Amino acid sequence: MVLCLVFFCDLNMKNRFVLLLLIILLVTSCAMQQRRRLHGSERYEQSGIVEPDTTIIPSFDVEVLYVLAREYENAQDTLRSMGEYVEERLIELYPEKAYRGMMSKVAEATMGRMQTIRRMPKYYSTSIDGITLSTPNESYFNSVSDSAEVDLMQMTEAEASAYWDLNALADGETRFDLRDLDSIVVFDTEWGVNARLMSDEIPYIAQEDWALSFVSMGVASSTIYRIFQSKARAEYVARHFYKNNTSYGKRGDAYKHMFVNLLLRKYTTSKIAWLVMDVYWESASENQPCDRVMDFHNNLVGREYCFDKFLQGTNDWRKWAYTVRTFVDDTTRNAEFMNWRLNTPEFIVEEEGGKTNLYKYIYWSKDSESLEDAKKMAE
């Protein structure tokens, strides 16, 4: 220490300044490196690496899974399946929750979930066996380019910007890191979206079982993107129209389910829409019978019975959004209010729901009611 002080004093003013500047830069660099170790793919606790819980199947951000699926397709890895590749990358990105053998568990859980299909009440599906849902003339559109994908989904400027940014991460020469996602911002004045992609303020950060299941099955990255973009779009459009009334049996909740099923069938197929919204989404949700039956019914209205009515012969999804809103707002002709509560027995809800007109949507809670009000009525 004394020798360092003597050495410092022997320097002239200019050299002292240069030395001080180098020390500041070194300290700053070390501090930034330390912060990086606590962020993204190198997130560690101060006491050491957090061991993942191998008894559960963790959830991951859908946009991350999309980038990894596309990354795998670009790599043209013939030695590993998509699930194996993505598992390795998830362990790199999320060492605290991803683990080896995880995708095998996902595949097993997916097959188990598919076994529940035949046990679903018949009115939840337009098919006899719950599998042959696609109409005879329905086909999946395979885009030949990213630009064609943007055109297909009629992406807004904000949606397209996020799409190109995510693709750039997957198409880069080096593997992306979670830190790279922090700078992606979705800003859309038309629908009131303004937040970072990885924040909790916008619906893009969905962590859902369907995405991991689809990756385990090797589903194309373009399909994964269409699904999560459709779900995000339905969420923020519903919030724009109905504010905080988009859950707990309200009209905005009905709107969201009809609109997302419309989008999913249009951009994928009715079978994929059914798998995502009826099989995966509802099986993962801890809904009461009144919510579950309402969701199944309204999914079917948007996906099958009012699908052509909502499309109005156009590919402009903004027009679809307003058409569905007009339909929802006309409660006299297009809705049936169900006298259900959170504690209404399942057999009553299913019996009444099964008798409901499939060209009308159902809801069971007024916009003026809060969740607390619903809970009090159920007591």
Secondary structure, 3 states (H helix, E strand, C coil): CHHHHHHHHHCCHHHHHHHHHHHHHHHHHHHHHHHHHCCHHHCCECCECCCCCCCCCCCCEHHHHHHHHHHHHHHCCCCCCHHHHHHHHHHHHCCCCCCCCHHHHHHHHHHHHHCCHHHCCHHHCCCCCCCCCCCCCCCCCCCCCHHHHHHHCCCCHHHHHHHHHHHHHHHCCCCCCHHHHCCCEEEECCCCEEEECCCCCCHHHCECHHHHHHHHCCCCHHHHHHHHHHHHHHHHHHHHHHCCCCCCCCHHHHHHHHHHHHHHHHHCCHHHHHHHHHHHHHHHCCCCHHHHHHHHHHHHHHHHHCHHHHHCCCCCHHHHHHHHHHHHHCHHHHEEECCCCCCCCHHHHHHHHHCCCCCCEEECCCCCCCHHHHHHHHC
